């Protein structure tokens, strides 16, 4: 079998957290087309199994479905143990969720759960797999940031802070690991069609199609430090670059207030 460039550098196995829906699911299809075997991680066993079976049959690859909750302390350790004997060369850290509304009115336990998923587990997985990739001589990390990571965003203050953490971590790791043949990509999409909006209690008008931006994300790995997939993402970020930070915060606050349901 003739392997693609993607397979040669990052194959034969890739881990995708949040792999059963949204951008993670769409990236799974892109990697499956390139014949990478997949470890799909998520909380919904039926959706994971269904996707795993579909990808295995359609693309003749191996798929492993792991039902794990990365908000729990044991989630990262369980994923690490499950992949210990596999030659994993790519991590797509797509698991995450958001909250909206006034920060101090949201349940603390929900905000802590979001911090665990969006930051703590992503950091631990980046550390674990980053070390593995350096040992194997190549690899890649795709970390899911957001357009709200570039300034404070009222009515989504903590969510935007978690994504700022991811963005800054990815930028720093890209410089640290670049000389070790490990690529790091921060992905900063705008509003995207997925289960994100309902869980975050948001009303979204224009939004990105995960299937259309997934190829852009995969293609950017190893070529860019940050990718703004889709015209909507670029428009929302680039239009505010000339503005003072205070103005950007105010604008994003007005946008989020308009999107907040209830």
Helices and strands as residue ranges (DSSP letters): H 5-10, E 13-17, H 22-33, E 37-42, H 45-59, E 63-67, H 73-82, E 88-93, G 103-105, H 108-115, I 116-121, H 122-136, E 139-144, G 147-150, H 157-177, G 178-180, E 182-187, H 196-200, H 210-220, E 226-227, H 231-238, H 245-259
